[in-house]
C-alpha cells in the first residue's frame, strides 16, 4: 500500500484551491468570455454549483468506504475489471490535465516572458521540479501549497483592487451576455473547470476522516469559485469586449496596466512569481495523483520507480499540440466533457455500490 502521509484541512483546501484557480492565469478567461460574453462572471458560479453536486456524489460514495480512496471504491463498486478500467480512465484524465496545464504555462510564458527560449527546454525545466516534488510526496506538496496560498491570494486580490481606476460598470451590459439559455448551458458543461476537486477522492486516505474530505471539498469549491468569478468580473469591467477575448493571459495584462501614482505600476514581475509557483504546485499535485491512481489500480506499493518513465510520457503528451490554438481546442474538449470522468463515474459507482450493497463497516 502506498504511504501518502497525512494532511490537515487547511493544507487540503489550499492545495485544491490552487489547482482549480491557477487556470485563470492563462487563456481560460478569454475562452469563457468568447462563449457567454458579459455573463462569464456568474456563469462560473453555475459551473461551481454543478461541480458541488458532482463532489457530493464522490463524498457519498466514499462515505460507504470510510478510510478508503476513490480507486478502492471503484473496484469495490464496479467489480475488479470495470473498477480497473474506471480507475485508469481517471488516472489518464489527471495526466492529460497536468500536461495541458504545463503546455499552456509554457506557451503563455513564451509569449510574454521568454520568447527566445525553446518550448521543449521550458517544459523540461518544469518537469525536473515537478518530478522532484512528486518524489517528496503529496504531504510535502500540500504543505508547500499552504505556504504559498496566502501570497497567491494577495497577488490576485491586489491585482484586482489596484485596477479599480479602470473599472467601467457600463461594460457589464448586456447583463445576460448571449442569452440566459447559452449561459446556463455553457455553465453546466463547464463544470469540469472545477473537476480537479476529484483529487481529494484519490488521496482520501490522507485526509484523516470522511468529514475532512467533505469540508475540504466544498470549502475549496466555494473559495475557488469566488476567486474565479471576481477575476472574470474585473476583466469584464476593465477591458473592452474585443480585448477580453484575445487568446492570451488577460490576467497578466491586468498587472501591466496597473498605474497608481508614480510608484505602483508594472507589477508583473511579482505576478510572474506567484503564477509560476501556483502552476508548479498544481501540476505536481495532478502528476502525483495520476501516479497514485495508477499504482493503486495495479496494487503497486512504490510509485518512485515510475516517476521518470511517467515524466517522459508526460513530456510526450505535452508536446502533441502543434501550437496554442490547437492546445486551446484540446482544453475546450477536456473542460466540456471532463465532467463525465470527474463526476459521472463516481455517480455510477455510487449507484452500483447501493445496488450491490457494497460498503465497508468502519472499525470492522
N, C-alpha and C positions, 0 to 999 in steps of 0.2 A: 504493500500500500504506500502511495506517495505521501511523504510527510510535508505538509504545506504550511505548518506553523499556525499561529493564531493572530487574529487582528480584531481590534475593538470596533465599536460602532462608528466612531469618528473617522478612523482610517478607511473603513469600507465606504462611507459616504463620500469622503474627499476623493478617493480613487475613482469611484463610479461617476461622480460629477465631472471630474477632469476628462475621463474617457468620452463621455457624451458631449460635453460642452466644447471640447477642443476643436470640433469640426467647424465652429463658427469663424475660426481664424482663416479659413480657406474660401472655397468657392460656393459653399452652401447658402449663404445669404442671398447672393445674386441669383442662384437657381430657384430659390423659394419665391423671390420677388418676380422673376420671369413667369412663374407658374400661376401665382394668385394675385400679383400686383400689390396694392397698398394694404391688403389683408394679411400679409405674411406674419405680422407681429402677433395676431391672435390665431392664425392658422396653426402655428406651432403648439399652442395650448390645446387645440383639438387633438393633435398628434400625441401630445403628452397624456391626455385623458385616456386615449385608446391604449397607449403603452402601459398605463397604470392597470387597465383591465387585463392586458396580457400578462403583466407581472403578477397579478392576483392568481392567475392560473398556475404560474410557477410556484408561488407560495403555497397554494392549496395542495399541489402535487407533493412538494417536499414536506408538507405538514404530515402527510401519511408515512413519510420515511424520515423521522427525526434523526439528526446526526449524519445523514447521508447527503450525497450530492445529486445533481441532475443526471449524471451518467448512470449511476446506480438506479435511479428512479426509472429511467428509460428502459433499462434491461429488465427490471422487475415488472414493469407495467406491460411492455410490448412482448416480452419474451426475449431470449438471448439473441436470435438472429435479427429481428426487427429492431431490437434495442441497440445492437452494434451499428446497424445502418443509420438509425436516427442520431446516434452519438457522433458518428463520422460526419454526417451532414452538418451538424452543429459545429464540430471542430473545423471543418473546411470553411464554413461561413466566417468564423472568427479569424482564420488565417487570411481570407480574402479582405475582410475589413481592415486588418492590420496592414496588409500590403498596399491597399488602395490609399490609406491614410499616409503611409510613408511616401508613396509616389506623389501624392498631392502636395505634401510638405516640400518635397524636393523640387517639384515643378514651380511652385509659387516662390520658393527661395531663389530659384534660378532667375525668375523674372525680376525680383525686387532687390536681392542682396548679392548673389554670387553669379552673375550672368556668364562668366567665363569658365566656371567650374563644371567639368563633365558630370552629367547626371548620375552615371554609374559610380563615380567616386563619392558623390554626396550620399547616395544610398548605402554604399559600403561603410562609410563612416558611421552612419546611423546604426547599421547592423552590428557593428562592433559594440557600441554602447548597449543596444537592445539585448544582445546575447549575454553580455556581462550582467545586466540587471536580471535577466531571466535565470541565469545561473545562481544569483544570490537568493532568488525565491520571491514569492508573492508577498510575504510578510515585509520584506525589505522594500519592495516596490510601493506597498501601501503606506509604510511609514514615511517614505520619501514624498509620496503624494500629499500626505498630511502636512509635511514641512513646507511644500511649495504652494499649497492650495490658497493660503491667505495672500501670498504675493500675486498669484494669478487673478484672484478675485479683485484685489486692489487695482491691478493694471486694467482690468476690464471696466470696472465701475469708474475708475479715474478717467479712462478714455472717453466714456460717455459724458461724464459731468463736465470735463474740460472742453467739450464741444458744444456746450449749451448755447453759446452765442451764434451758432449756425442753425439752430432749430427754426424750422418754418412749419407751423402747425397746419397751414393750408395744404401741405403735401400729404396729409392723412386721407384726403378725399380723392376719389370716392371711397368711402369707408368700407364698402363691401368688395372692393377690388374688382375682380372679373365676374362677380356674382357669388351669392351665398352658396349655391349648389357646387360651384367649382371649388370654393374654399373648403367646404366640408369634405367633399370627395377627396381632394388632394391631402387634406389634413389626416384623414383616416388612413390613406395609403402611406403617408409619410411617417407613420408611427414607428417604422424601422429606424428612424433617426435616433430614437431612444432605445433601440433594441439591444445595445451593449449592456443594458442592465442585467441581461441573462448571465453575465459573468459571475454574478453573485450566486447563481444556482450552481455553476461549475465549481466554485470554491466554497460552497455552503458549509462544508465540514470545518472550515477555518473561522466561521463567524460566531462560534460559541453559542449556538442555540437558534431555534426557528424564529423566535421573536426578534433577535438581532437581524436576521435575514429580512423579515417583514419591515422593520423600522428603517434599515439602511436602504432597502429598495425604494420604498415610497418617498422617503426623505430625499434621496438622490434625484428621483424623477421630478419632484416638486422644485428643488433648488435649481436644477439644470434648466427646467422649462422657464423659470423666471429670468434667469440669466440670458437665455437664448431669445426670449421674447423681448427683453429690454434692448438687446443689441439690434434685433430686427426693427424695433420701433425707432431707435436712434438713427439707423441707416435711412429709414423712410422719411424721417423729419429733416435730415441733413442734405441728402443728395436728391438731385432731380431724377425723375423716373428713369430716364435713359442711362444715367451714370450708375445707378444702383444695380443695373442688370449686367454690367460688364463682368465677364467670366474670370475675375481675379480676386485678390483678397481685399474686399471692401473695408474690412476692419483695419487692415494695415494702412489704407488710405486715410482713415479717420485719424490715426496717430500723426500722419504727416501734415494735416491741415490744422492741428491744434495751434492756436495763437492767442495767448493771454499776456498782454503787455509785450515786453522785450525779452523776458526771461523764459516763460513757459511756451516753448514752441519746438517743433520737430522732436518729439519724444519717442520716435520709432525705435531707437536702439534698446530702450527699456522694454518696449513691446516685443521686439525680436527675442529677447532673453526669455520672457515668460512664455512666448509662443513655442520656442524650442524645447524648454523644459516640459511644458504640458504635453507636447506631441510625443516626446521620448517616453514619458511615463505612460501615456495612453497606449502607444504601440507595444511597449514592453509588457504591459498587463495583458493585452489581447494575445500577443505571441505566447506568453506563459500559459494563458487559459487554453489556447489551441493545443499546446503540448500536453497540458494536464488532461484535457478531454481525450486526446489521442491515447495517452498512456493508460488512462483508466478504462478506456474501451477495450484494450487488449491486455489488461492486467499487467502492465509493465511497471515495476516498482521504482525505477530510477530514470528520470527524464533527461538527466545531464548528458548522457552519450548521444541523445537525439538532437541536442541544441544546434550543433554545427551542420549536420545534414538538413535539418529543418530550415536553418538560416539560408542555405543555398537554394532550397525550394522557394522560400520567401523572396529572395532576390530575383529568381527567375520569374515569379508571378508579377512582382512589381515592375518588371521591365516589359511586360506584354503590351500595354497600351503604347501606341507609337507617338502620341502627343497628348496635350492637355485636353483637347476636345474629345478624343477617344476615351480618355480616362473619365471625363465627366459623364459620358454616356454609360460607362460601366457602373459608376457611383449611383447614377439615377436608377439603374436596374436593381442594385442592392437595396437602395432606400425604399423603392416602391414594392418590392417583392420579398424583402428580407423578413417581413413580419410572419411569413408562412413558416420560417425556421425558428425565429425567436419566440413566437407566441402560440402559433397553431400547433406545433409539435408538442409542447408541454400540455396544451389543452387536450389533445388526442391521448396523450399518456395518462392524464388525469382521468379521462373517461374510461380508458382501458383498465386503469387501476381500480376504479369503482366497480366496473362490471365484473372484473376478475377477482375482486375482493383482495387486492394486494396491498399490504401495509406492513410497517414494522412497529411492533409494540415497544414503546420506549421503556428501557430498563429490563427488557426481556433478554 
